[in-house]
Amino acid sequence: MLTINVTVLLAVIVVLRLRRRTEARSRSDEKLTVIIVLALGVLIAPTPVGQAILDLIGQLASGVSQSGR
């Protein structure tokens, strides 16, 4: 249960950070955003939502690779 709460908090932080103007970001600010997004991905991955996202991306990737043949 704690994992979901931390995940929601990180998702809100990511949305707030990405809403800022691009010109206002420093390189260290961008690195921090990347670290937060990676942590969010690690927390989402083992959940049922994370597995559903993985399945959806896998289906999209296989559809794109089959359409290229």
MDTraj code that builds the backbone (N, CA, C; nanometers):
import mdtraj as md
import numpy as np

residues = "MET LEU THR ILE ASN VAL THR VAL LEU LEU ALA VAL ILE VAL VAL LEU ARG LEU ARG ARG ARG THR GLU ALA ARG SER ARG SER ASP GLU LYS LEU THR VAL ILE ILE VAL LEU ALA LEU GLY VAL LEU ILE ALA PRO THR PRO VAL GLY GLN ALA ILE LEU ASP LEU ILE GLY GLN LEU ALA SER GLY VAL SER GLN SER GLY ARG".split()
xyz = np.array([
    [0.0817, -0.1186, 0.0000],
    [0.0000, 0.0000, 0.0000],
    [0.0864, 0.1255, 0.0000],
    [0.1977, 0.1217, 0.0710],
    [0.2865, 0.2368, 0.0762],
    [0.3448, 0.2669, -0.0609],
    [0.3726, 0.1635, -0.1396],
    [0.4289, 0.1833, -0.2724],
    [0.3360, 0.2658, -0.3596],
    [0.2084, 0.2414, -0.3552],
    [0.1131, 0.3152, -0.4363],
    [0.1099, 0.4622, -0.3944],
    [0.1141, 0.4895, -0.2633],
    [0.1117, 0.6280, -0.2165],
    [0.2356, 0.7045, -0.2613],
    [0.3525, 0.6426, -0.2529],
    [0.4759, 0.7060, -0.2971],
    [0.4714, 0.7253, -0.4488],
    [0.4156, 0.6302, -0.5197],
    [0.4051, 0.6401, -0.6649],
    [0.3168, 0.7572, -0.7046],
    [0.2056, 0.7731, -0.6389],
    [0.1169, 0.8854, -0.6690],
    [0.1870, 1.0171, -0.6403],
    [0.2582, 1.0250, -0.5301],
    [0.3319, 1.1460, -0.4958],
    [0.4369, 1.1781, -0.6017],
    [0.5133, 1.0782, -0.6448],
    [0.6135, 1.1009, -0.7482],
    [0.5491, 1.1408, -0.8804],
    [0.4355, 1.0822, -0.9137],
    [0.3665, 1.1196, -1.0378],
    [0.3235, 1.2657, -1.0340],
    [0.2738, 1.3111, -0.9206],
    [0.2352, 1.4518, -0.9072],
    [0.3572, 1.5419, -0.9201],
    [0.4680, 1.5028, -0.8581],
    [0.5909, 1.5822, -0.8681],
    [0.6386, 1.5905, -1.0116],
    [0.6339, 1.4794, -1.0848],
    [0.6772, 1.4789, -1.2247],
    [0.5894, 1.5718, -1.3083],
    [0.4594, 1.5639, -1.2888],
    [0.3690, 1.6504, -1.3659],
    [0.3970, 1.7972, -1.3365],
    [0.4156, 1.8304, -1.2107],
    [0.4437, 1.9695, -1.1760],
    [0.5771, 2.0169, -1.2328],
    [0.6772, 1.9302, -1.2303],
    [0.8081, 1.9691, -1.2838],
    [0.8048, 1.9830, -1.4352],
    [0.7292, 1.8994, -1.5031],
    [0.7247, 1.9057, -1.6496],
    [0.6386, 2.0199, -1.7015],
    [0.5543, 2.0779, -1.6164],
    [0.4713, 2.1909, -1.6588],
    [0.5519, 2.3197, -1.6693],
    [0.6692, 2.3229, -1.6058],
    [0.7512, 2.4439, -1.6096],
    [0.8040, 2.4693, -1.7494],
    [0.8377, 2.5913, -1.7770],
    [0.8924, 2.6275, -1.9085],
    [1.0286, 2.5626, -1.9285],
    [1.0557, 2.5215, -2.0496],
    [1.1817, 2.4545, -2.0803],
    [1.3004, 2.5477, -2.0592],
    [1.2860, 2.6752, -2.0941],
    [1.3968, 2.7695, -2.0821],
    [1.4364, 2.7933, -1.9365],
    [1.3455, 2.7687, -1.8437],
    [1.3726, 2.7956, -1.7032],
    [1.4465, 2.6813, -1.6344],
    [1.4747, 2.5731, -1.7052],
    [1.5378, 2.4572, -1.6426],
    [1.6891, 2.4597, -1.6603],
    [1.7596, 2.4289, -1.5540],
    [1.9043, 2.4130, -1.5633],
    [1.9341, 2.2656, -1.5908],
    [2.0591, 2.2377, -1.6201],
    [2.0971, 2.0987, -1.6480],
    [2.0784, 2.0119, -1.5238],
    [2.1102, 2.0639, -1.4083],
    [2.0926, 1.9848, -1.2853],
    [1.9440, 1.9626, -1.2561],
    [1.8609, 2.0596, -1.2919],
    [1.7167, 2.0446, -1.2742],
    [1.6634, 1.9342, -1.3654],
    [1.7136, 1.9281, -1.4873],
    [1.6721, 1.8224, -1.5800],
    [1.7187, 1.6858, -1.5310],
    [1.8395, 1.6784, -1.4756],
    [1.8905, 1.5510, -1.4223],
    [1.8042, 1.5031, -1.3056],
    [1.7646, 1.5958, -1.2190],
    [1.6792, 1.5600, -1.1068],
    [1.5447, 1.5067, -1.1559],
    [1.4900, 1.5688, -1.2598],
    [1.3637, 1.5217, -1.3170],
    [1.3789, 1.3802, -1.3719],
    [1.4888, 1.3526, -1.4382],
    [1.5133, 1.2182, -1.4922],
    [1.5234, 1.1163, -1.3790],
    [1.5912, 1.1509, -1.2720],
    [1.6043, 1.0593, -1.1578],
    [1.4676, 1.0311, -1.0958],
    [1.3851, 1.1352, -1.0837],
    [1.2515, 1.1171, -1.0262],
    [1.1665, 1.0287, -1.1166],
    [1.1756, 1.0496, -1.2480],
    [1.0981, 0.9679, -1.3419],
    [1.1443, 0.8223, -1.3371],
    [1.2739, 0.7991, -1.3265],
    [1.3240, 0.6616, -1.3157],
    [1.2745, 0.5956, -1.1865],
    [1.2751, 0.6694, -1.0769],
    [1.2234, 0.6148, -0.9513],
    [1.0753, 0.5826, -0.9642],
    [1.0010, 0.6688, -1.0325],
    [0.8583, 0.6430, -1.0560],
    [0.8398, 0.5153, -1.1372],
    [0.9224, 0.4966, -1.2390],
    [0.9145, 0.3749, -1.3198],
    [0.9434, 0.2495, -1.2397],
    [1.0409, 0.2569, -1.1502],
    [1.0745, 0.1416, -1.0660],
    [0.9589, 0.1087, -0.9723],
    [0.8896, 0.2103, -0.9225],
    [0.7780, 0.1857, -0.8319],
    [0.6542, 0.1352, -0.9055],
    [0.6349, 0.1790, -1.0294],
    [0.5169, 0.1372, -1.1056],
    [0.5340, -0.0035, -1.1627],
    [0.6557, -0.0418, -1.1978],
    [0.6807, -0.1660, -1.2710],
    [0.6209, -0.2916, -1.2071],
    [0.6346, -0.3163, -1.0785],
    [0.5823, -0.4424, -1.0244],
    [0.4312, -0.4426, -0.9975],
    [0.3648, -0.3309, -1.0148],
    [0.2214, -0.3233, -0.9866],
    [0.1416, -0.3745, -1.1061],
    [0.0158, -0.4094, -1.0883],
    [-0.0679, -0.4512, -1.2009],
    [-0.0804, -0.3435, -1.3095],
    [-0.0809, -0.2175, -1.2672],
    [-0.0852, -0.1088, -1.3654],
    [0.0421, -0.1081, -1.4492],
    [0.1553, -0.1269, -1.3837],
    [0.2831, -0.1318, -1.4545],
    [0.2886, -0.2476, -1.5533],
    [0.2361, -0.3630, -1.5133],
    [0.2337, -0.4784, -1.6031],
    [0.1415, -0.4533, -1.7220],
    [0.0300, -0.3857, -1.6991],
    [-0.0616, -0.3525, -1.8088],
    [0.0044, -0.2562, -1.9063],
    [0.0779, -0.1580, -1.8545],
    [0.1493, -0.0639, -1.9409],
    [0.2549, -0.1379, -2.0225],
    [0.3277, -0.2293, -1.9579],
    [0.4295, -0.3081, -2.0281],
    [0.3672, -0.3914, -2.1386],
    [0.2544, -0.4561, -2.1118],
    [0.1855, -0.5353, -2.2141],
    [0.1398, -0.4482, -2.3303],
    [0.0855, -0.3307, -2.2990],
    [0.0386, -0.2398, -2.4033],
    [0.1536, -0.1929, -2.4918],
    [0.2648, -0.1568, -2.4312],
    [0.3807, -0.1126, -2.5092],
    [0.4356, -0.2273, -2.5923],
    [0.4361, -0.3479, -2.5370],
    [0.4808, -0.4646, -2.6133],
    [0.3930, -0.4916, -2.7336],
    [0.2615, -0.4778, -2.7173],
    [0.1696, -0.4970, -2.8295],
    [0.1892, -0.3893, -2.9355],
    [0.2086, -0.2657, -2.8920],
    [0.2321, -0.1564, -2.9873],
    [0.3626, -0.1791, -3.0639],
    [0.4670, -0.2219, -2.9940],
    [0.5947, -0.2458, -3.0592],
    [0.5850, -0.3600, -3.1597],
    [0.5157, -0.4666, -3.1249],
    [0.5022, -0.5775, -3.2194],
    [0.4150, -0.5376, -3.3386],
    [0.3134, -0.4548, -3.3152],
    [0.2309, -0.4070, -3.4254],
    [0.3093, -0.3197, -3.5215],
    [0.3954, -0.2343, -3.4673],
    [0.4773, -0.1473, -3.5524],
    [0.5792, -0.2287, -3.6303],
    [0.6396, -0.3290, -3.5654],
    [0.7394, -0.4098, -3.6360],
    [0.6744, -0.4969, -3.7435],
    [0.5515, -0.5445, -3.7211],
    [0.4836, -0.6238, -3.8229],
    [0.4360, -0.5372, -3.9391],
    [0.4005, -0.4121, -3.9135],
    [0.3538, -0.3253, -4.0219],
    [0.4699, -0.2817, -4.1103],
    [0.5920, -0.2905, -4.0596],
    [0.7089, -0.2524, -4.1379],
    [0.7541, -0.3603, -4.2346],
    [0.6962, -0.4781, -4.2257],
    [0.7386, -0.5896, -4.3140],
    [0.6718, -0.5858, -4.4455],
])
top = md.Topology()
chain = top.add_chain()
for i, resn in enumerate(residues, 1):
    res = top.add_residue(resn, chain, resSeq=i)
    for name in ("N", "CA", "C"):
        top.add_atom(name, md.element.get_by_symbol(name[0]), res)
traj = md.Trajectory(xyz[None], top)
